[in-house]
Amino acid sequence: KKPFAVSAGADKLLKVWDLAPCLEAVAQRLAEAAEGEADAAAGAGKQGASPLRVTAAVAAHDKDINTVAVAPNDQLIATGSQDRTAKVWKMPNLVPLLTLRGHKRGVWSVEFSPVDQALLTASGDKTVRIWSVQDGSCLRTFEGHLGTVL
């Protein structure tokens, strides 16, 4: 498996970054440091740029993306947005799988269940919802908060 990171934000973009070059550079610096403490101390202030490469990017939502989560199996990504939807994406190319509609305000948090069968969303509409990752149906809505749920 290739190491990766995922980012999303106000630009409405969802991006997957290849971390391999960065991790290789860190490993190289550690190996160099192990060769000699004096050499490592002399080079401590030097920071070489480790190029990161975007391996996939999509215009994911109509409004700002507030939250992103990676499934435990690294095969799915979930996003939540001010556009009141959560979306599920298939890795590695960010193929859209599901759009989850039902919140009345922006989605502030998304979290996969440990076995990738469900997605939990929390919203400014004061609710938490559990969704099926299989078919996108809302399995349960929890109400009772007095304000935005994070």
Secondary structure, 3 states (H helix, E strand, C coil): CCCEEEEECCCCEEEEEECHHHHHHHHHHHHHHHHCHHHHHHCCCCCCCCCCEEEEEEECCCCCEEEEEECCCCCEEEEEECCCEEEEEECCCCEEEEEEECCCCCEEEEEECCCCCEEEEEECCCEEEEEECCCCCEEEEEECCCCCCC
